[in-house]
Amino acid sequence: TPAVGEAPVAASAVGAATGVGTVGGVGKEEAAAQECISVVARVRPSKDGSEPSACLKLHKDKVEISLPRGDDHVNNQVDKYKFNFSKVFGPETSQAEMFQGTARDLVLGALDGINCTVFAYGQTGSGKTFSICGNHSNRGIIPRSLACLFDAVDRREDGVKFTISMSFIEVYKEIGYDLLAKEFGKSVETWPVVSVSLVSGDPVLSGAKRVTIASEEEGLHQYFLGDTHRTVAETPHNLNSSRSHCVFTIYVEASDPAAQTVRTSKVQIVDLAGSERLKPYEQGSQNEKELMGQAIAINLSLHWLEGVINALNKGGSTMVPYRNSFLTKILKDALGGNARAIMIATINPSDPALAETVSTCRFAQRVANVQTNARVNEEKDPQLVIAALRAENSELRAALAAAEGGDAATAAPLPADELRRRARAFLEGEGDDADADEGSTVFSIGSLLQAFAMFRVLRELFWELLRSRRAVSSGGGATTSTPATPAGGGARGATPTSAAPASGMGDAGHPAAN
């Protein structure tokens, strides 16, 4: 007989659901610490509008189930179960209340660089797709998250620039397909395939179309377009049953010019396909080959998900089999990785579904013990750093020029060729009446940097002249046309010598030759 009290939800999971904090429901310091996945329960209304089963009792943060044993047991024996949750949402809960109590604070935290994941788990026909996607009159978590993000961005006045993009994929029979790139009427062989790999421990999607959106309207248009491409089928318990897992991702990039940083985060919202017990509850699925194959693929995928949860619960050095399936790889951040996460356990309140409800609640208890390590994803923005350094360089040049009585344009050193031209013109003393920059014996210096550069050029020219004259002297009186600085310190109006004396006295006659 099962124990009356099932494993309770960790206390930190309860706090995570309330979303009390300073940054999107969670303070930055708190977000960098470990916390458990928050788990809530949502009970769908009965199909005929009647009250939930008498064997199901709902409390504020607890679900009690009394499950009669089979016909082979006597004395009307009943197994009683008690499951604790962060919060229990009853059949009367509206879509707005559901979003406010589960995903809102996590979604707002994405604006501050914190990843988050919201996923729904439960048996087929228990209300997962309605909670996550909703319909045109009762919008679910995905469209409400888009509205919440853009509304928050519009109200911020801190100068941060946000870029928001999205992707939308489905996992059908362990193969990922891009819902934003699908075309109507195409066969499954032509669907755009998406792959996922783990790079340095982080899941990376390849082949998924990533669309930049500038408003809520653009986001909803892309979402509704992708939603029409989902794989659905009619089953005995759901006329529009999802036959694939759906992963909707919102990417947020926040560039802060003041802090020269960029924060990146993602909001991952997952609608898991419903688990199906083929006997005896889901008789219709085993009567059709296609539905049977889909149900087997769904159950196998959820089996690998449960394997990851069990490994994380064991802790220690246990190897966590993330690579066993497409779904577990793409959910790695939410399952013990860099993301805050919340799971919505959906419950069908009818009597035939109670056995599956117990399985769902047991799985939820194990998920509630999984710890994640969410942190702020922030790094220096290289483009902003480069722009800041350039601005600082311009300011320093302007300050230097102002201190020297010039301006930023004249503070920059002249090209080497121009400096040599001006220096030769000065040494040759051409054109006393010419313009100062066109060969006069007096030329303007725009800054100390130009003065130091000019002195270096003059020194180079002097030693070139000295070596040239010594070479001529040792060569036996050959002539040279190399200009020499006029004797006596270079008086104005002096002309260059046309030949060096054979005796080498020309060197001694130069003021600097000694």
C-alpha positions, 0 to 999 in steps of 0.5 A: 500500500502506498504511503499516505504522505508523498514527498513534500515540495521543497520550501524554496520551491514555494517561495519561488512561486510567489515571486517576491523580490526586486528584479522581475520577482527575484533579486539579482543576488537571490537569482544567482543562488540555488533554488528548486523548481517551483511546481503548481497544480491546475485542475481543469473543469469537468467536461460536463460542468459537474463538480470534480470527482468525490475522490479528489479534494483540493486545498490551497497548496495540497491535493488529496486523492482517494483511489479505490483498488481494483475489483479483485480487492475486497472490503472496499479498500482505498489507497489515499494519497496526499501531494503538496504543491506551491499552489493549487489552481482550481477549475474556476481559475482564469487564464489571467490569474494563472499567468499572474501566479506562475509565469509573470515574475519569471518573464520579467526577470528575463529583462534583467538577464535571467533565463526562465522556463515554464512547462506543463506536464500531465495526461492527455486531455488535462488542459496543458495546451489550454494553459500554455497557448489558450485560444483567441478568447482566453489567451494562455501563457505564451501570448500573455508573456509577449504582452508582458515583456513589451509592456515592461520594456515600454515602461522602462526609463533606464536607457537600456536598449532591448532587442527581442526575438523568438523561435517556435519549434515542435518535437514530433517523434523525436525529431525537431521541426521549425514551426515558423518555417513550415508550409501548409500542405507539405508532407513530413519529409519536407518539413524544416528539421531542427537539431539541438546539441550541447556545447560546453553544457549549454543547449544550442539550436541549429536550423531554427528560424529566429525572428526579431520582433519589435512589438507585441503585434508582430510577436503574436502574428508569428506565434499564431502562424506557427501554432497553426502548423502544429501536429494535432489529432482527434483522440477519444479524450481530446478532439484537438490533441497535441501529438508533439511537444511544443517549445516557444522561446523568446530571446532578450538582449539588453544593451546598457550604454551607461554600464557598457554591458550587455545582458542576454536571456531567454524565456522558454515556454514548453507545452509537453504532449500528454502521456497516454496509458493505452490500456485501459484508459486510452482505448482509441489510441491503440485502435489506430496505427498512426495514433498508436505510433504517436502515443508510443513516441510521446511516452518514450520521450516523457520516459527519458524526461523522467530518467533525467529527473530521477538522476538529478534527485539522486545527486552525487556523481550520478550521470544525468542522461540529458543526451538521451532525447531531443526534449531533455537536451533542449530542457537542460537549462531548466533541469538543473541548469542556468534557469529559473523554472516552474512546472504546471501539473495539469489534472483531469478531475474525472474518476477514470483519470485518477490513476493517471493523476496520481502518476502526474502528481508523483512526477511533480514531487520529484521535479520539485526536488530538482535544484537550478543555478540561475544567474544573471547573464551579463558581460561587457559589450565590446562595441560599447567599450570601443566606442567609449575608448574612442570618445575618451581619446577624443576628449583627451586630445581636445583637452591637450590642445586646449592646454596648449592653446590649439585645437584637436585638429592641430594637436594630431602629429603630421605625417612623416613625409610632410614633416621631412618636407617642411624641415628641408624647406626650413633648412634650405631657407627658401622663400622668406616671403612665402607662406609659413607652411610652404617653405618659409624659414619659419613654420607653425607648430600646432602642438607639443607633439608636432614640435617633438616630431619636428625635432626628431626629423631635424636630428635625422636630417642633420646626421644624414647630412653629416654622414654624406659630407664625411663620405665625400671627404673620404672619397677625394673631393667629389661634389655633392648637392646635399644641402647644408645648414648655414654656418653660424647657426643658420642665419636667415637668407643663407643659401645651401653650399654647392660643394663640400671642401676636399679638406673636410673643413666643411664639417668643422664649419657646421655649428653642431659638427663639434 
